[in-house]
Amino acid sequence: MKRIVSMICGCLIVMFSLAQTKLNITTDKTTSLVFPFAIKHVDRGTSSVLAQQVKEAPEILLVKAALKDFTETNLSVVTDDGSVYAFTVNYDIKPAVWVHYLPVNRTATISSYANMILDNERIVKKIKDKKYNMQAGIRGIYIKDNIIYYQLYIKNDGTVDYDVDLLRFFIKDKKRSKRTAVQEVEQKPVYITGNHSKVKGNNYTVFVVVLEKFTIPDKKYLAVQITEKNGGRHFLLRVNNKAIMKSKVLPDFK
C-alpha cells in the first residue's frame, strides 16, 4: 500500500509540474509523437482529436484532426516510466512540424525506479548499525545509467517513537591523523521516497535515497548518517567502494 501511495504521489507531482506543449494538427495529414518510453495510456480532451498507437512501435502515437477548425482541446499521454506529457491541441491547416520527439522526463524516471525497488527483498546484509533496541542499515544498492539507488531501513524494537532529524550522505576518510583537518564531501540526494521521517515503536520502515553516480577513492568511505530529533539514538552506516561497485543494475522499462 505504501508503495502504491508513493507512486501515485510521484505521478501527481510530475503531472502538475510539466508545462503543456503546444501541438498543431490537421485533417489530411498525420502528426507523429515519439516518446522515450512505451505509451501506457492516452486521454483526448474531445473527439476532435484522433489518436492511434503503433502496435509495432509502442512509443509512437499518431495524431490527426477529426474535423477542421475545432475548438482548442488537450491531449495527455502517460508513458511506462511514469511521465505524464500534456499537450494543448489546436487546428492548423499546415502544421510546421510533423514529427515531435519528446524528451525523457528525468524526475519521473527516477521516481518510478525508486518506487519500484521500495519493497524489494534485502540483498545487502552487512551494512548496518545496531543500538538502543534499534537497527538501521542498507537493504540494497542499485544502479541505472548515472544514478545510484540506496534502499535503507530503520527498525525500532523499542517502545519510544523515533523521529529522524537528519539524513546525510558524505564521503569521509577511513583514518586521519590528529593534525589533519576533517575533510567531508557532501553528496546531496536527487530524490527520496518512502517514510524517512518517523518510525513508531515496534515498527519498521524502508525508504530509497537516490544519488548521482560516484565511486569512492582509496582510504575513504561513504558515510550515511541518521540522527534523532531531540534524542541521542544516532546511526552511522559505512559503505565502501566494493559495495557500490556491486550495485545491482536495474532493467529498462518495457
C-alpha positions as CSV (number, residue, x, y, z in Angstrom):
1,M,0.0,0.0,0.0
2,K,2.8,2.4,0.9
3,R,4.4,1.8,-2.5
4,I,1.2,2.4,-4.3
5,V,0.6,5.7,-2.5
6,S,4.2,6.8,-3.1
7,M,3.9,6.1,-6.8
8,I,0.6,7.9,-7.1
9,C,2.0,11.0,-5.3
10,G,5.1,10.9,-7.5
11,C,3.0,10.8,-10.7
12,L,0.8,13.7,-9.4
13,I,3.9,15.8,-8.7
14,V,5.3,15.2,-12.2
15,M,1.9,15.7,-13.8
16,F,1.4,19.1,-12.3
17,S,5.0,20.2,-12.8
18,L,5.1,19.5,-16.5
19,A,4.4,22.5,-18.8
20,Q,1.9,21.9,-21.5
21,T,3.3,21.5,-25.1
22,K,1.5,23.2,-28.0
23,L,0.5,20.7,-30.7
24,N,-1.0,21.7,-34.0
25,I,-2.7,19.1,-36.2
26,T,-4.7,19.0,-39.4
27,T,-7.3,16.7,-41.0
28,D,-5.5,15.4,-44.1
29,K,-2.0,14.6,-42.7
30,T,-0.8,12.7,-39.7
31,T,1.4,14.1,-37.0
32,S,3.7,11.6,-35.1
33,L,4.6,11.9,-31.4
34,V,7.7,9.9,-30.5
35,F,8.1,9.3,-26.7
36,P,11.3,7.9,-25.0
37,F,9.3,5.1,-23.4
38,A,6.3,2.9,-24.4
39,I,2.9,4.6,-24.1
40,K,0.8,3.3,-21.3
41,H,-2.4,5.5,-21.6
42,V,-3.8,8.2,-23.9
43,D,-6.5,10.6,-23.0
44,R,-8.1,13.0,-25.5
45,G,-9.9,16.1,-24.4
46,T,-12.5,15.8,-27.1
47,S,-13.3,13.6,-30.1
48,S,-11.9,16.3,-32.4
49,V,-8.6,14.6,-31.9
50,L,-7.9,11.2,-33.4
51,A,-5.1,9.3,-31.8
52,Q,-3.7,5.8,-32.6
53,Q,-0.9,3.9,-31.1
54,V,1.5,2.0,-33.3
55,K,1.5,-1.7,-32.4
56,E,4.9,-2.4,-33.8
57,A,6.4,0.7,-32.1
58,P,4.7,1.3,-28.7
59,E,6.5,4.5,-28.1
60,I,4.8,6.2,-31.1
61,L,1.4,7.9,-31.2
62,L,-0.2,9.0,-34.5
63,V,-2.4,12.1,-34.2
64,K,-4.8,13.7,-36.7
65,A,-7.8,16.2,-36.6
66,A,-11.3,14.7,-36.9
67,L,-12.7,18.0,-38.3
68,K,-11.5,21.4,-39.3
69,D,-11.3,24.5,-37.1
70,F,-12.1,22.6,-33.9
71,T,-12.1,24.4,-30.5
72,E,-8.8,24.2,-28.7
73,T,-8.6,21.0,-26.6
74,N,-5.9,18.9,-24.9
75,L,-4.2,15.5,-25.1
76,S,-2.5,13.7,-22.2
77,V,-0.1,10.7,-22.6
78,V,1.3,8.5,-19.8
79,T,4.4,6.5,-20.5
80,D,5.9,3.4,-18.8
81,D,8.4,5.4,-16.8
82,G,5.6,7.3,-15.0
83,S,5.9,10.5,-17.0
84,V,2.7,12.5,-18.0
85,Y,3.0,14.5,-21.2
86,A,0.4,17.2,-21.6
87,F,-0.5,19.0,-24.8
88,T,-2.8,21.8,-25.8
89,V,-4.1,20.9,-29.3
90,N,-5.2,23.3,-32.0
91,Y,-6.2,23.0,-35.6
92,D,-3.7,24.2,-38.2
93,I,-4.2,23.7,-41.9
94,K,-0.5,23.3,-42.4
95,P,1.4,22.5,-39.2
96,A,5.1,23.5,-39.2
97,V,6.2,20.2,-37.5
98,W,5.0,16.7,-38.4
99,V,7.2,14.7,-36.1
100,H,7.7,15.6,-32.4
101,Y,10.4,13.9,-30.4
102,L,9.6,14.1,-26.7
103,P,12.4,14.3,-24.2
104,V,12.9,12.0,-21.2
105,N,11.4,13.3,-18.0
106,R,14.3,12.6,-15.7
107,T,12.4,13.3,-12.5
108,A,9.6,10.9,-13.4
109,T,12.0,8.2,-14.4
110,I,14.0,8.4,-11.2
111,S,10.8,8.4,-9.2
112,S,9.5,5.3,-10.9
113,Y,12.7,3.4,-10.4
114,A,12.9,4.4,-6.7
115,N,9.3,3.4,-6.0
116,M,9.8,0.2,-8.0
117,I,12.5,-1.1,-5.6
118,L,10.9,0.2,-2.4
119,D,9.5,-3.2,-1.5
120,N,12.4,-5.3,-2.9
121,E,13.8,-8.1,-0.8
122,R,17.1,-7.4,1.1
123,I,20.2,-8.1,-1.0
124,V,22.8,-6.3,1.2
125,K,23.2,-7.6,4.8
126,K,26.4,-6.4,6.3
127,I,26.0,-2.6,6.2
128,K,24.1,-1.8,9.4
129,D,24.3,-0.2,12.8
130,K,22.5,-1.5,15.9
131,K,22.0,0.1,19.3
132,Y,19.2,1.2,21.7
133,N,16.8,-1.6,20.7
134,M,17.0,-0.2,17.2
135,Q,18.8,-1.0,13.9
136,A,19.4,0.9,10.7
137,G,21.0,-0.4,7.6
138,I,21.1,-0.7,3.8
139,R,18.9,-3.4,2.2
140,G,20.1,-2.9,-1.4
141,I,22.2,-0.8,-3.7
142,Y,21.0,-0.4,-7.3
143,I,22.2,1.5,-10.4
144,K,20.7,2.7,-13.6
145,D,22.6,4.9,-16.0
146,N,24.3,7.5,-13.9
147,I,22.1,7.2,-10.9
148,I,22.5,5.0,-7.7
149,Y,19.6,4.0,-5.6
150,Y,20.2,3.2,-1.9
151,Q,17.4,1.2,-0.2
152,L,17.6,1.8,3.5
153,Y,15.7,0.6,6.6
154,I,15.2,1.6,10.2
155,K,13.8,-1.0,12.6
156,N,12.5,0.2,16.0
157,D,12.2,-2.6,18.5
158,G,11.7,-0.2,21.4
159,T,8.5,1.4,22.6
160,V,9.6,5.0,22.1
161,D,8.9,6.5,18.6
162,Y,12.0,7.6,16.6
163,D,11.8,11.0,14.8
164,V,14.5,11.5,12.1
165,D,16.2,14.8,12.4
166,L,19.0,14.4,9.8
167,L,19.7,12.0,6.9
168,R,23.1,12.8,5.5
169,F,25.4,11.2,2.9
170,F,29.0,12.2,2.7
171,I,32.4,10.8,1.8
172,K,34.8,10.6,4.7
173,D,38.4,9.5,5.4
174,K,38.7,6.0,6.9
175,K,41.6,7.2,9.1
176,R,43.2,10.5,9.8
177,S,46.0,11.8,12.0
178,K,45.2,14.2,14.8
179,R,46.9,17.0,12.9
180,T,44.8,16.5,9.8
181,A,41.6,18.5,9.4
182,V,38.4,16.5,8.8
183,Q,37.5,16.5,5.1
184,E,33.9,15.6,4.2
185,V,32.4,15.7,0.7
186,E,28.6,16.0,0.9
187,Q,26.5,14.0,-1.5
188,K,23.1,15.6,-2.0
189,P,20.2,13.3,-2.7
190,V,18.5,13.7,-6.0
191,Y,15.2,12.1,-4.8
192,I,13.9,10.3,-1.7
193,T,10.8,8.1,-1.4
194,G,9.2,6.2,1.4
195,N,8.8,7.0,5.1
196,H,12.1,8.5,6.3
197,S,10.7,10.9,8.9
198,K,9.2,8.8,11.8
199,V,9.4,5.2,12.9
200,K,6.9,4.3,15.6
201,G,7.7,2.0,18.5
202,N,7.9,-1.7,17.5
203,N,7.7,-0.7,13.8
204,Y,9.8,-0.8,10.7
205,T,10.3,1.5,7.7
206,V,12.0,1.2,4.3
207,F,12.9,4.2,2.1
208,V,15.0,4.8,-1.0
209,V,17.6,7.6,-1.4
210,V,18.8,8.5,-4.9
211,L,22.2,9.9,-5.6
212,E,24.2,10.8,-8.7
213,K,26.7,8.0,-9.6
214,F,30.1,8.3,-7.9
215,T,32.9,6.0,-6.7
216,I,35.0,6.4,-3.6
217,P,38.8,6.9,-3.5
218,D,41.1,4.6,-1.6
219,K,41.1,5.1,2.2
220,K,37.7,6.7,2.1
221,Y,34.1,5.5,2.6
222,L,30.5,6.8,2.1
223,A,29.1,7.7,5.4
224,V,25.3,7.5,5.9
225,Q,24.3,9.5,9.0
226,I,20.9,9.2,10.6
227,T,20.3,11.3,13.7
228,E,17.3,11.5,16.0
229,K,15.4,14.8,16.7
230,N,15.7,15.8,20.3
231,G,17.3,12.5,21.1
232,G,20.6,10.5,21.2
233,R,19.8,7.5,19.1
234,H,22.2,8.2,16.2
235,F,23.4,5.8,13.5
236,L,26.3,5.8,11.1
237,L,26.5,3.4,8.1
238,R,29.8,2.8,6.3
239,V,29.6,2.0,2.6
240,N,32.9,1.1,0.9
241,N,33.7,1.3,-2.8
242,K,33.4,-2.5,-3.1
243,A,29.7,-2.4,-2.1
244,I,29.0,0.4,-4.6
245,M,30.8,-1.5,-7.4
246,K,28.5,-4.5,-6.8
247,S,25.3,-2.4,-7.3
248,K,22.6,-4.3,-9.0
249,V,21.7,-3.0,-12.4
250,L,18.1,-2.1,-12.8
251,P,16.3,-3.2,-16.1
252,D,15.0,-0.9,-18.7
253,F,11.3,0.0,-18.6
254,K,9.3,-2.1,-21.2
